[in-house]
Amino acid sequence: IINFSSKTAGGGIRFQYLVDNFTDGDYTATPTWSKLSSAYTCTASVASGSMTVTNASGSCIFRSSATATYGTWTWKYSESDASGKNAAIAFISSASATSPAYAISYVHSASSFTIRLTSAASLGSMNVPSEYSIIGSSAILGVPGDSHTYKVNRTEAGAFEVFRDGVSIITGTDATPVYGNIFAIITGYFGAGPTIVIDAVATPSTGSFQSQEFN
């Protein structure tokens, strides 16, 4: 090989991700989960490899560490029967309760609950039907009680698909970018909300890599 040279260029790898199956019995480290604000009446506990989030009154937002703006989010959860009460799992959302967010929102009735892929101008609005926008469609299912696996995929173009136990139930598109992201559990508004049990959660890792430079 002639007339060939190489040099090392500066670069690196940076990842943001969240994986937690709660087997360490601790939600305060590796990774860290915390109540978004002292104004919210949240409590959380970890036992038998799952985290339980409850609230006695008002709205509760319990959040994790940073994630990414597109990719695949998965989680396992079981939710108590709570007729007339709402909840949300925000899988792309800002660290502030007053910033834009995306979520799976749950609306309960006496015999069924409706799952919606939603967006809102405020993270705190994710369990208030009058304050969020529906992306795509809704799925009406039986009252929850058993644990189910959910997966949400978002492409760079903003196309969403929601899966429940491996079955596609909702699709939709919203290309609005959202940055500074977290994974949040939101339960209750204007009163006590349902108890949400998260068995495991995984969010995507993203990053960039710069290779050696060749001339």
trRosetta pair geometry for C-beta under 8 A, 3 or more apart (Angstrom, degrees):
i j d omega theta_ij theta_ji phi_ij phi_ji
1 4 4.7 -24 149 15 111 148
4 214 7.9 -12 -168 -172 91 97
4 215 7.4 162 -156 88 48 69
5 215 5.2 -5 67 61 84 113
6 212 6.3 30 -179 154 115 122
6 213 7.1 161 -158 90 70 55
6 214 5.1 -26 -109 -112 96 69
6 215 6.9 -174 -89 23 43 76
7 212 7.5 180 92 -169 34 90
7 213 5.8 -14 68 69 79 101
7 215 7.7 28 8 -7 93 110
8 212 5.5 -57 -112 -122 58 93
8 213 7.5 130 -144 25 12 82
9 210 6.1 -89 101 142 112 119
9 211 7.8 53 49 96 110 40
9 212 6.4 142 18 -143 83 37
9 213 4.3 73 -28 -17 124 113
10 210 7.2 30 104 84 46 142
11 209 6.5 70 158 -174 124 47
11 210 2.7 -143 -115 62 137 105
11 211 7.1 -21 50 -13 169 15
12 209 7.5 -100 115 -120 20 57
12 210 7.3 9 11 29 38 96
13 207 5.1 45 -170 157 75 141
13 208 7.2 -168 -124 76 49 40
13 209 5.1 2 -88 -89 88 91
14 207 4.9 174 72 -135 49 97
14 208 6.6 4 38 36 92 77
15 205 4.6 -2 -162 -167 112 108
15 206 6.8 150 -137 64 60 34
15 207 4.4 -48 -79 -55 65 129
16 66 4.9 -61 -161 115 123 108
16 67 6.1 148 135 -150 104 18
16 68 5.6 145 83 -64 108 83
16 205 6.7 165 69 -138 39 58
16 206 6.1 -13 45 46 88 84
16 207 7.7 155 6 -67 65 82
17 67 6.7 46 -130 -127 30 68
17 68 7.4 -8 -87 -21 60 108
17 202 7.9 -6 178 -168 101 71
17 203 5.9 180 -157 84 60 80
17 204 6.5 -103 -114 120 91 27
17 205 3.7 -30 -65 -83 128 84
17 206 7.9 153 -65 7 84 57
18 31 5.6 -56 -135 1 86 164
18 64 5.3 70 -141 140 151 140
18 65 5.8 164 -94 66 108 87
18 66 7.6 -180 -49 82 106 35
18 67 5.3 -59 1 -82 113 98
18 183 5.7 -131 67 5 161 134
18 201 6.5 -15 123 116 109 105
18 202 7.0 178 96 -144 67 32
18 203 4.3 37 46 29 95 112
19 31 7.8 123 53 -15 44 116
19 201 7.5 -168 -137 96 33 60
19 202 4.8 17 -111 -115 78 84
19 203 7.6 -138 -62 30 56 62
20 27 7.9 70 -179 -122 146 73
20 31 5.7 -94 -64 30 122 97
20 33 7.8 131 169 -44 177 115
20 51 7.9 12 131 -16 125 131
20 64 7.3 -151 4 -130 142 134
20 200 6.9 -175 96 -148 53 55
20 201 5.5 7 55 53 89 89
20 202 7.9 -179 25 -75 52 55
21 49 6.2 -18 150 -165 85 97
21 199 7.4 -4 -151 149 71 64
21 200 4.3 -4 -112 -112 75 102
22 25 7.1 81 170 -74 72 24
22 27 7.0 -9 -117 -77 99 85
22 46 5.1 -154 -165 -147 113 115
22 49 5.2 123 88 -168 93 40
22 50 5.6 126 74 -92 150 12
22 51 5.2 -158 -97 -37 147 87
22 198 7.5 128 -29 100 138 87
22 199 7.5 -123 32 -167 124 33
22 200 7.2 -131 11 -88 92 57
23 49 5.0 6 -87 -111 67 91
24 30 6.7 24 35 86 169 114
25 46 5.3 153 -160 111 41 119
25 47 7.4 40 -131 -98 84 38
26 29 5.7 -8 129 43 127 85
26 30 7.6 52 88 52 113 90
26 46 6.3 -133 -60 47 12 153
27 32 7.7 81 152 -156 59 36
27 33 4.2 -44 171 44 104 121
27 44 5.8 -71 64 131 161 130
27 46 5.2 166 -31 -45 97 124
27 51 5.4 86 -82 -114 132 130
28 32 6.1 4 -178 -131 37 77
28 33 7.1 -81 -81 50 35 70
28 34 7.6 71 -122 -76 67 84
29 32 5.9 5 -98 -81 34 78
31 64 5.9 54 111 -169 132 98
31 65 4.5 -114 -174 9 127 125
32 64 7.4 139 87 -158 51 54
32 65 5.6 88 52 -57 80 105
33 44 6.7 -110 117 133 126 168
33 51 7.0 55 40 -151 171 162
33 62 6.2 30 172 166 107 98
33 63 6.9 177 -152 91 67 34
33 64 5.2 -32 -99 -98 80 64
33 65 7.9 -89 -73 -22 49 72
34 62 7.3 -169 100 -155 21 67
34 63 6.4 -25 64 62 66 79
35 38 7.1 91 109 -85 127 39
35 40 5.8 -165 -174 72 108 111
35 42 4.6 175 -113 59 111 128
35 44 7.7 -167 -60 -6 87 115
35 60 7.7 -71 -133 -161 98 80
35 61 7.2 103 -162 82 61 63
35 62 5.8 -41 -97 -104 55 70
35 63 7.8 93 -148 17 12 79
36 40 6.1 53 54 10 89 145
36 61 4.1 -10 6 97 132 114
36 62 7.2 -129 -21 -88 82 21
36 63 5.3 74 -74 -7 90 120
36 97 5.7 111 143 -59 144 106
36 123 7.6 -176 -124 108 165 138
36 184 7.2 19 -59 -132 124 125
37 40 5.3 98 67 -3 80 98
37 61 7.2 41 18 57 85 112
37 97 6.5 -54 -15 -20 128 138
39 58 8.0 -110 147 149 78 153
40 55 7.2 -63 168 -119 86 136
40 58 6.7 -154 -137 115 55 118
40 59 6.0 -65 -125 98 100 68
40 60 5.1 125 171 -121 112 45
40 61 5.5 -118 -103 27 170 75
41 55 4.9 109 95 -159 84 96
41 56 5.3 -83 145 45 134 83
41 57 5.5 35 46 59 160 66
41 58 5.2 107 12 53 112 110
41 60 6.1 -77 73 -81 57 95
42 53 6.4 -25 -159 -164 104 95
42 54 7.6 137 -155 78 56 40
42 55 5.3 -43 -95 -85 50 101
42 60 3.9 123 -82 -152 89 107
42 61 7.0 -102 -51 49 140 32
42 62 5.1 163 -168 -63 153 100
42 187 7.9 112 -110 50 93 101
43 53 7.4 161 83 -151 47 50
43 54 5.4 -18 61 65 94 86
43 55 7.0 157 14 -88 73 49
44 51 6.0 1 -172 -177 107 103
44 52 6.7 163 -151 83 56 51
44 53 5.0 -14 -100 -100 90 73
44 54 7.8 166 -83 22 43 65
44 62 5.7 118 -62 -135 132 151
45 51 7.2 166 84 -151 36 60
45 52 5.3 -10 59 55 84 99
46 50 7.1 -179 -146 89 64 33
46 51 5.0 -29 -95 -97 81 73
46 52 7.7 178 -85 15 32 73
47 50 6.9 -24 70 58 55 74
47 52 7.4 -13 29 -1 95 114
49 199 6.7 30 125 -157 91 76
49 200 7.9 -14 162 -62 97 89
50 197 5.3 29 155 179 132 98
50 198 6.3 169 -165 83 82 43
50 199 4.5 -39 -104 -104 107 56
50 200 7.9 -72 -104 -37 74 58
51 197 7.2 163 83 -155 42 54
51 198 4.9 -10 59 58 94 97
52 195 6.3 -2 -169 -179 100 106
52 196 7.3 159 -152 84 52 45
52 197 5.0 -18 -99 -102 77 79
52 198 8.0 -173 -77 21 31 67
53 60 6.7 168 163 132 106 135
53 62 4.9 -137 -128 21 138 152
53 185 4.9 123 37 116 166 144
53 187 6.1 154 116 5 107 137
53 195 7.2 164 80 -158 48 59
53 196 5.0 -12 58 62 98 95
53 197 7.9 -178 19 -81 67 34
53 198 7.3 31 -4 -4 107 105
54 60 7.6 143 128 -35 23 177
54 187 7.3 -75 -133 95 27 150
54 193 7.9 -179 -158 74 50 82
54 195 4.7 -15 -94 -111 95 89
54 196 7.9 178 -73 25 51 63
55 58 6.8 -97 161 72 129 69
55 59 7.4 13 134 168 168 15
55 60 3.4 -155 -56 -43 143 135
55 187 5.6 162 14 92 114 102
55 188 4.8 -127 74 28 125 147
55 192 6.3 -179 100 -141 72 63
55 193 5.3 35 55 33 108 100
56 192 5.6 -48 -174 -100 29 102
57 188 7.4 -170 -170 163 15 143
57 191 6.0 -52 -137 -144 69 31
57 192 5.6 -42 -80 -63 47 68
58 188 6.5 72 97 125 31 116
58 189 7.1 -4 -176 -134 40 40
58 190 7.4 41 -113 -64 41 16
58 191 7.5 91 -43 -15 26 11
59 124 5.9 85 128 -158 158 93
59 127 7.0 166 -130 53 104 121
59 186 7.0 -11 -174 -167 98 91
59 187 7.8 156 -157 82 55 38
59 188 5.6 -173 -111 97 40 77
59 189 4.5 17 -80 -98 99 74
59 193 7.5 62 -124 -36 46 133
60 185 7.7 -20 117 112 98 85
60 186 6.8 160 86 -153 61 44
60 187 4.9 -14 60 60 112 82
60 188 5.5 54 8 44 95 110
60 193 6.2 -130 23 32 110 134
61 97 6.1 173 23 -101 167 109
61 123 6.5 74 -131 132 147 113
61 124 6.5 -80 -48 -95 138 73
61 184 5.6 -11 -167 -173 91 124
61 185 7.4 153 -154 78 42 50
61 186 5.2 -4 -103 -103 75 82
62 184 6.7 148 77 -159 42 69
62 185 4.6 -14 61 58 98 101
62 186 7.9 -170 25 -73 65 39
63 93 7.9 -118 -122 86 117 122
63 95 7.3 128 152 -133 161 64
63 182 4.7 13 -171 155 116 142
63 183 7.0 144 -158 79 66 45
63 184 4.3 -26 -101 -101 83 88
63 185 7.6 -161 -76 22 39 65
64 67 7.5 51 91 -37 116 105
64 182 5.9 161 63 -173 66 87
64 183 4.3 0 36 60 124 94
64 184 7.2 -144 11 -73 75 45
64 201 7.3 -143 -55 97 160 147
65 182 7.1 -148 132 -128 11 85
66 95 8.0 -38 -89 -67 83 113
66 180 7.5 -83 -122 -167 107 44
66 181 6.2 93 -158 74 71 64
66 182 6.3 -64 -103 -88 41 63
67 73 7.3 38 178 -96 156 111
67 91 7.6 -64 82 179 161 64
67 92 7.4 -112 86 -104 120 59
67 181 4.9 -73 65 111 78 112
67 182 6.5 115 11 -132 94 17
67 183 5.6 73 -24 -39 138 94
67 203 3.9 -52 -130 141 129 152
67 204 6.9 87 -177 47 98 66
68 71 5.3 50 84 7 128 129
68 181 6.4 -54 56 57 3 142
68 203 6.7 165 22 151 83 105
68 204 4.9 -71 45 80 131 100
68 205 7.1 131 -28 -144 137 11
68 206 4.2 117 -120 -3 144 124
69 92 6.4 75 -138 -143 48 123
69 154 7.6 -97 146 103 54 134
69 177 6.3 4 -164 -155 146 82
69 178 6.1 166 -129 68 98 67
69 179 6.5 -28 -76 -94 126 55
69 181 6.0 177 -75 -33 61 143
69 206 7.8 -18 30 -9 72 164
70 154 4.7 -118 -132 104 72 95
70 155 6.1 15 -165 164 129 13
70 156 5.2 -178 68 -79 175 51
70 204 7.4 -33 108 53 40 156
70 206 7.8 82 61 -78 70 140
71 153 7.4 -91 138 -141 29 65
71 154 6.8 6 35 57 34 80
71 203 7.2 93 88 175 126 67
71 204 2.6 -24 129 -29 156 168
71 205 7.7 151 -139 35 166 31
71 206 6.6 -136 -48 -58 135 102
72 151 6.2 -6 -172 -170 101 101
72 152 7.2 164 -152 84 53 45
72 153 4.8 -17 -101 -100 83 81
72 154 8.0 176 -79 22 40 60
72 204 5.7 106 43 -67 55 108
73 91 4.1 158 90 -164 172 133
73 92 7.8 -143 -32 -44 145 78
73 151 7.0 162 85 -153 51 51
73 152 4.8 -5 56 56 100 94
73 153 7.9 -170 23 -76 65 36
73 183 7.1 164 -145 -108 129 117
73 201 7.7 -10 -174 -169 88 89
73 202 7.3 174 -153 91 47 55
73 203 5.0 -4 -113 -112 86 75
73 204 6.9 -79 -66 -17 62 84
74 149 6.7 -1 -171 -175 101 95
74 150 6.8 169 -149 90 53 53
74 151 4.6 -12 -100 -101 86 82
74 152 7.9 -176 -75 22 44 60
74 200 8.0 -4 117 111 93 95
74 201 7.2 171 94 -151 55 46
74 202 5.0 4 57 55 95 95
75 89 6.7 -150 56 -168 149 151
75 91 8.0 -150 -8 -94 123 112
75 149 7.5 177 93 -149 33 57
75 150 5.6 -8 60 58 77 95
75 198 6.1 -43 -175 -147 119 100
75 199 7.8 138 176 52 71 70
75 200 6.5 -173 -145 93 56 54
75 201 4.1 -1 -105 -106 101 80
75 202 7.3 -179 -73 22 60 57
76 147 5.4 29 172 176 101 112
76 148 7.1 -176 -147 89 65 29
76 149 5.0 -30 -95 -95 81 70
76 150 7.6 165 -91 16 31 71
76 198 7.2 115 79 -166 59 54
76 199 3.9 -43 95 58 113 113
76 200 4.9 39 26 41 107 85
76 201 7.8 -134 25 -65 61 55
77 89 7.3 -153 -20 -74 161 142
77 147 6.5 -178 97 -142 17 75
77 148 6.7 -25 62 56 65 71
77 150 7.0 -14 21 6 104 115
77 196 6.2 -17 -167 -173 125 90
77 197 6.1 149 -159 82 68 57
77 198 5.1 -28 -99 -102 93 56
77 199 6.5 -162 -83 6 35 82
78 144 6.7 179 -160 156 58 108
78 145 6.6 7 -168 159 106 26
78 146 6.0 -102 -116 148 112 18
78 147 4.3 -65 -54 -79 101 64
78 148 7.3 118 -88 6 61 68
78 197 4.8 -7 58 60 83 114
78 199 7.4 59 -5 -34 88 108
79 82 7.6 -84 157 11 94 108
79 87 6.7 -157 -141 46 135 154
79 106 6.9 -28 163 140 173 174
79 144 4.4 46 58 94 97 137
79 145 7.6 -78 70 -78 55 27
79 194 5.5 43 -178 139 97 137
79 195 7.3 164 -154 85 54 54
79 196 5.4 -12 -108 -110 86 69
79 197 7.2 -160 -75 25 40 75
80 144 7.9 34 48 91 8 93
80 145 7.5 43 -130 -111 33 66
80 194 4.9 -172 60 -165 89 92
80 195 4.4 54 -6 47 129 91
80 196 7.9 -106 7 -65 82 38
81 108 7.7 138 -165 -152 51 137
81 143 5.0 35 -117 168 99 127
81 144 7.3 -175 -78 68 61 57
81 145 6.2 -6 -45 -78 95 99
81 194 7.8 -161 93 -127 9 118
82 85 3.9 -47 137 50 114 127
82 87 8.0 80 61 -27 138 113
82 108 5.5 145 85 24 69 174
82 193 6.9 70 149 174 161 45
82 194 3.5 -151 13 -87 149 94
82 195 7.6 147 -51 12 131 63
83 108 5.4 -145 -123 138 30 114
83 109 6.2 5 -144 161 86 24
83 110 4.7 31 -130 -94 138 52
83 143 8.0 -36 -74 -116 80 128
84 108 6.1 -53 9 90 19 100
84 109 7.3 59 -61 -120 53 37
84 110 7.9 22 -35 -60 84 67
85 108 5.4 7 56 39 57 132
85 187 8.0 29 158 -174 113 81
85 188 6.5 -24 -164 -99 111 66
85 191 7.4 -113 -108 96 100 107
85 192 7.1 -42 -115 103 141 65
85 193 5.2 155 179 -141 120 51
85 194 5.1 152 105 -38 127 84
86 105 6.9 1 -175 -178 111 92
86 106 6.2 165 -156 88 62 65
86 107 5.2 -11 -108 -105 102 60
86 108 6.6 -155 -79 9 50 85
86 127 4.1 153 119 -177 108 95
86 128 7.3 150 82 -74 152 33
86 129 7.1 -146 -104 -35 158 89
86 188 7.5 143 66 -93 64 19
86 189 6.6 -21 62 21 109 102
86 193 7.0 -63 69 -132 47 103
86 194 7.9 -150 84 2 7 105
87 105 7.6 172 93 -155 41 54
87 106 4.8 0 59 53 83 113
87 127 5.5 -20 -121 -113 14 131
87 185 7.8 -16 -175 -177 108 75
87 186 6.3 156 -166 93 60 65
87 187 4.4 -5 -117 -109 101 72
87 188 7.3 13 -88 -25 76 48
87 193 5.8 117 -81 177 89 122
87 194 5.3 -77 -39 48 130 108
87 196 5.9 151 -166 -63 153 125
88 103 4.3 28 177 158 117 143
88 104 6.5 162 -157 83 66 48
88 105 4.5 -22 -101 -104 100 68
88 106 6.7 -170 -79 15 45 74
88 118 7.4 -74 -128 53 126 128
88 126 3.8 -134 81 134 171 111
88 127 4.6 -139 -14 -65 104 83
88 184 7.9 19 104 101 95 95
88 186 4.2 -3 59 62 94 115
88 187 7.8 -160 28 -69 57 45
89 103 6.1 159 79 -161 40 88
89 104 4.8 2 54 53 95 100
89 150 7.3 123 64 79 157 154
89 183 7.8 -7 179 -173 85 85
89 184 7.5 165 -162 85 42 54
89 185 6.3 -14 -112 -108 69 61
89 186 7.4 -163 -76 25 24 81
89 196 7.9 168 -74 -163 94 150
90 93 3.9 16 158 -30 127 143
90 101 5.1 -23 -148 176 128 129
90 102 6.8 130 -153 83 74 46
90 103 4.1 -48 -95 -92 64 105
90 123 6.1 16 -106 -146 170 94
90 126 5.6 -91 -71 -99 109 171
90 182 7.4 37 106 90 111 83
90 183 6.9 167 91 -158 69 38
90 184 4.0 4 54 55 114 100
90 185 7.8 -137 24 -59 80 19
90 186 6.1 60 -18 -14 107 117
91 102 6.5 -47 61 97 76 97
91 103 6.8 139 9 -115 69 48
91 104 7.1 44 -11 -7 111 92
91 152 5.4 146 58 56 164 141
91 183 5.9 4 -127 -122 50 84
91 203 7.1 173 -163 -108 89 109
92 101 6.8 164 99 -160 61 60
92 102 4.2 24 59 43 101 112
92 154 6.8 -4 -39 3 145 161
92 178 5.3 112 150 74 108 135
92 181 5.4 -47 -151 -138 63 128
93 99 7.5 127 178 90 70 96
93 100 7.8 -147 -138 115 60 48
93 101 3.4 18 -120 -130 94 109
93 102 6.6 -140 -65 39 74 54
93 103 6.9 28 -63 -63 122 94
93 123 5.0 90 -174 -109 126 112
93 126 7.8 -45 -102 -58 139 145
93 178 7.0 -33 -104 158 23 142
93 181 6.3 102 52 -147 36 72
93 182 5.5 -53 76 58 87 81
93 183 7.7 120 32 -102 102 20
93 184 5.4 -53 59 10 147 122
94 99 3.1 -41 63 94 156 135
94 100 6.3 85 -16 57 119 53
94 101 6.2 -111 13 -71 75 87
94 123 6.3 -130 55 -45 79 121
94 178 6.6 -117 -52 -175 83 100
94 179 7.4 36 -101 79 90 49
94 180 5.1 38 -137 88 76 107
94 181 7.0 -59 -88 -99 36 44
94 182 7.2 21 137 13 13 98
95 99 7.4 32 50 34 46 141
95 180 5.4 -84 0 152 98 108
95 181 7.9 171 -42 -149 75 5
95 182 5.5 105 -88 -28 66 128
96 99 4.2 88 67 -10 100 110
96 123 7.0 162 101 9 45 126
97 122 6.4 26 152 -176 63 92
97 123 4.8 -109 -138 64 46 106
97 124 4.3 44 -180 -38 105 108
98 122 5.3 -31 -134 -124 41 98
98 123 7.4 -51 -19 23 16 86
98 124 7.2 -8 -73 12 51 114
99 122 7.2 90 40 -121 20 47
99 123 6.3 20 60 -22 67 102
99 180 7.4 -16 130 77 165 124
100 119 7.0 3 -171 -177 97 98
100 120 7.0 176 -144 92 57 46
100 121 5.7 -43 -93 -134 73 38
100 122 7.7 -37 -90 -54 33 24
100 176 7.1 -92 163 133 156 130
100 178 5.4 -129 101 -111 107 108
101 119 7.0 175 90 -150 45 60
101 120 5.8 -9 58 58 87 86
101 122 7.3 -21 13 125 109 19
101 123 4.4 92 -30 -94 149 72
101 126 6.0 -58 95 -69 131 121
101 178 6.8 109 -107 -151 32 152
101 184 7.7 -39 -149 36 144 133
102 117 7.6 -5 -172 -176 99 80
102 118 7.1 160 -156 88 55 50
102 119 5.2 -29 -100 -98 70 79
102 135 7.7 -17 -136 4 103 147
102 154 7.8 87 97 -76 168 148
102 160 7.9 -165 -169 -93 143 143
102 174 7.4 170 -99 72 120 136
102 178 6.6 -158 -10 8 98 158
103 118 5.5 -21 65 65 82 95
103 119 7.8 147 19 -93 70 34
103 120 7.4 -14 17 11 113 108
103 126 4.3 52 23 -155 160 130
103 132 7.7 -73 50 -134 110 153
103 184 7.8 -56 -101 69 116 98
103 186 7.1 -25 -139 25 155 130
104 115 6.1 -12 -174 -166 100 98
104 116 7.3 151 -159 75 51 42
104 117 6.4 -30 -102 -97 64 56
104 118 7.6 127 -120 19 16 87
104 150 6.6 -64 -20 179 173 153
104 152 6.8 -147 -49 -62 113 135
104 162 6.7 126 -99 -131 114 135
105 115 7.4 149 76 -155 47 47
105 116 4.8 -21 60 62 97 96
105 118 4.6 13 -4 7 124 139
105 126 5.8 -155 -89 170 106 75
105 127 6.1 174 -142 -102 98 51
105 129 7.4 147 145 -89 144 69
105 132 6.3 158 -44 66 159 162
106 113 5.5 10 -172 167 94 129
106 114 7.3 152 -154 76 46 49
106 115 5.9 -16 -99 -99 70 67
106 127 7.7 -15 53 -124 67 94
106 144 7.8 -40 -150 -2 144 136
106 194 7.8 -56 98 35 132 144
107 113 6.3 164 80 -162 43 76
107 114 4.6 -11 57 54 100 99
107 116 7.2 28 -3 -2 108 114
107 129 6.0 36 -92 -67 137 123
108 113 4.6 -29 -102 -103 59 104
108 143 7.3 59 -144 -123 98 87
108 194 7.0 119 -33 -49 148 134
109 112 5.5 10 54 57 108 67
109 113 6.7 -179 19 -86 68 49
109 114 7.9 54 -11 -14 102 92
111 142 7.8 -59 160 -141 65 65
111 143 6.5 -104 -173 -36 27 110
112 140 5.6 33 155 178 137 92
112 141 6.5 163 -163 86 92 31
112 142 5.9 -73 -116 -117 75 30
112 143 6.2 -110 -102 -50 24 67
113 140 7.6 178 93 -150 30 58
113 141 6.2 -23 65 66 75 80
113 142 7.7 15 22 117 79 21
113 143 6.1 97 -16 -111 99 49
113 144 6.3 -41 29 -11 141 93
114 138 5.3 -2 -174 179 108 124
114 139 7.1 151 -158 77 59 43
114 140 5.1 -26 -101 -99 78 72
114 141 7.8 145 -101 20 29 69
115 138 6.7 153 76 -164 48 69
115 139 4.7 -14 59 62 102 97
115 140 7.9 -170 20 -79 71 26
115 141 6.4 18 -6 8 110 116
115 162 7.5 -167 138 141 123 151
115 164 7.5 123 53 -64 171 136
115 169 7.0 35 81 120 132 139
115 170 7.1 -129 113 -32 102 136
116 132 7.8 136 108 104 131 129
116 134 5.2 -74 -169 -121 124 99
116 138 4.8 -29 -91 -108 85 90
116 139 7.9 -176 -72 24 42 67
116 170 7.6 140 -146 -117 32 157
117 134 7.1 87 72 -163 61 65
117 135 4.7 -74 113 67 101 96
117 136 5.3 23 58 43 128 117
117 137 7.7 43 27 54 105 46
117 152 7.7 145 -116 -128 110 120
117 160 5.8 154 -173 123 150 148
117 162 5.5 -154 -69 -35 118 136
117 170 4.8 169 -19 136 119 142
117 172 5.2 -178 90 26 139 137
118 126 6.6 144 92 -146 128 75
118 132 4.2 32 178 152 128 135
118 133 6.4 145 -158 74 74 43
118 134 5.8 -44 -100 -101 77 48
118 135 6.5 172 -105 7 20 88
119 132 6.5 159 77 -165 30 91
119 133 5.1 -20 62 61 85 98
119 135 5.8 69 -12 -40 101 117
119 174 5.8 -157 -38 163 148 174
119 176 7.2 96 -159 53 157 133
120 123 7.3 151 83 -82 113 20
120 125 4.2 -161 175 85 146 112
120 126 5.5 -149 21 -79 142 62
120 131 5.9 49 -140 129 124 85
120 132 4.0 -62 -72 -107 107 84
120 133 6.8 167 -80 14 54 73
121 125 6.8 32 56 29 67 148
121 131 7.8 -98 38 173 88 92
122 125 4.2 88 71 -5 98 108
122 126 7.8 -132 100 -31 64 71
122 131 7.0 -36 48 157 108 128
123 126 6.1 -23 -171 -21 44 116
123 184 6.4 45 -170 53 123 167
123 186 7.3 -167 163 -78 81 138
124 186 7.5 175 -125 -137 38 131
125 128 5.0 -75 -158 46 64 112
125 131 3.6 -109 -163 121 119 129
125 132 5.7 160 129 -59 100 83
126 132 6.1 68 -123 -75 41 139
126 184 8.0 128 30 92 158 122
126 186 5.0 98 73 60 119 163
127 186 5.2 -163 -25 125 116 112
127 187 7.0 113 -70 -120 165 20
127 188 7.0 58 106 49 156 16
127 189 5.3 169 94 -17 106 118
127 193 7.2 10 155 -121 163 136
128 131 4.2 29 95 25 112 116
128 132 6.8 134 74 -14 65 92
128 189 5.4 -67 -71 85 94 171
129 132 6.7 -74 -140 39 30 94
134 137 7.6 45 160 -117 117 9
134 138 6.6 -44 -150 -57 137 95
134 172 8.0 -135 152 -109 65 158
135 160 6.3 63 123 35 133 144
135 172 3.6 129 143 139 85 149
135 173 7.1 -160 -173 50 107 25
135 174 5.0 -75 -119 -27 135 121
136 160 6.6 -118 -25 74 139 112
136 170 5.3 114 108 178 137 89
136 171 5.2 -174 -139 95 140 41
136 172 2.3 -110 -38 -65 107 104
136 173 7.3 108 -66 1 94 51
137 170 5.4 -157 67 -132 83 82
137 171 7.1 30 19 47 105 59
137 172 6.9 -169 5 -62 61 105
138 170 7.2 7 -110 -102 15 120
139 162 7.7 -138 -6 95 135 129
139 164 7.3 -166 118 -8 162 140
139 169 4.2 8 -81 166 155 118
139 170 5.7 -107 -27 -53 110 100
141 144 7.5 47 107 -63 117 82
141 164 7.6 -114 -76 149 156 172
144 148 7.0 -93 -135 0 112 123
147 197 7.5 -76 -95 94 96 112
147 199 5.7 32 -144 -20 139 142
148 164 5.9 -4 166 -166 129 91
148 165 5.6 -77 -156 -49 90 98
149 163 8.0 -16 114 114 86 97
149 164 7.4 140 80 -163 55 43
149 165 5.5 106 49 -91 87 50
149 166 7.2 36 81 -32 119 71
150 162 7.1 -22 -165 -169 96 89
150 163 6.8 150 -159 82 47 62
150 164 5.8 -14 -103 -103 73 64
151 162 7.4 155 85 -158 53 44
151 163 4.1 -3 57 54 99 111
151 166 7.9 47 14 -87 128 39
152 160 6.6 -19 -169 -160 94 98
152 161 7.3 167 -151 83 50 45
152 162 5.3 -11 -103 -105 80 72
152 163 7.5 -161 -70 22 37 73
153 160 6.9 151 81 -153 56 47
153 161 4.9 -2 53 53 102 91
153 163 7.8 43 -8 -8 98 107
154 158 6.9 -17 -168 -138 97 32
154 159 7.1 159 -149 77 51 43
154 160 5.3 -14 -97 -96 79 74
155 158 6.8 -48 73 21 77 20
155 159 4.6 13 29 46 117 92
157 173 7.6 -32 125 -145 91 110
157 175 6.2 -51 171 -106 51 107
158 173 5.4 80 114 -169 93 75
158 174 5.2 -121 177 89 117 35
158 175 3.2 -135 -7 -90 155 53
158 176 7.0 93 -123 19 138 44
159 171 7.5 -9 -177 -170 88 94
159 172 7.8 172 -155 96 52 34
159 173 5.0 -25 -103 -102 61 91
160 170 7.4 -17 120 118 107 94
160 171 6.5 160 91 -157 68 46
160 172 4.9 -7 57 65 112 77
160 173 6.7 -172 14 -84 79 34
160 174 7.0 9 -16 23 120 86
161 168 5.8 -40 -177 -135 109 109
161 170 7.3 162 -155 90 42 57
161 171 5.1 -9 -104 -105 74 81
162 168 7.2 111 77 -154 48 60
162 169 5.5 -57 99 63 97 86
162 170 3.9 14 40 54 121 100
162 171 7.4 -149 18 -68 75 39
163 166 5.9 -4 173 -133 122 13
163 167 6.2 146 -157 67 77 30
163 168 5.5 -44 -96 -89 78 49
163 169 6.8 130 -125 7 26 85
164 167 5.7 -31 66 61 71 87
164 169 5.1 19 7 -15 109 137
168 171 7.0 17 176 -52 116 97
178 181 6.4 88 119 -86 96 102
183 201 6.3 147 149 162 157 144
183 203 5.7 -146 -56 -52 131 139
185 196 5.6 -168 -167 87 122 145
185 198 6.7 -111 -81 -39 138 132
187 193 3.6 165 156 112 80 142
187 194 5.9 -116 -152 60 114 63
187 195 7.5 63 -169 -103 160 20
187 196 5.5 -153 -71 -9 135 117
188 191 6.4 -127 -161 91 100 52
188 192 5.6 -76 -119 175 135 25
188 193 2.2 -119 -52 -32 82 107
188 194 7.4 -177 -57 16 79 48
189 193 7.1 53 -11 -73 49 114
198 201 5.8 -10 178 -40 125 111
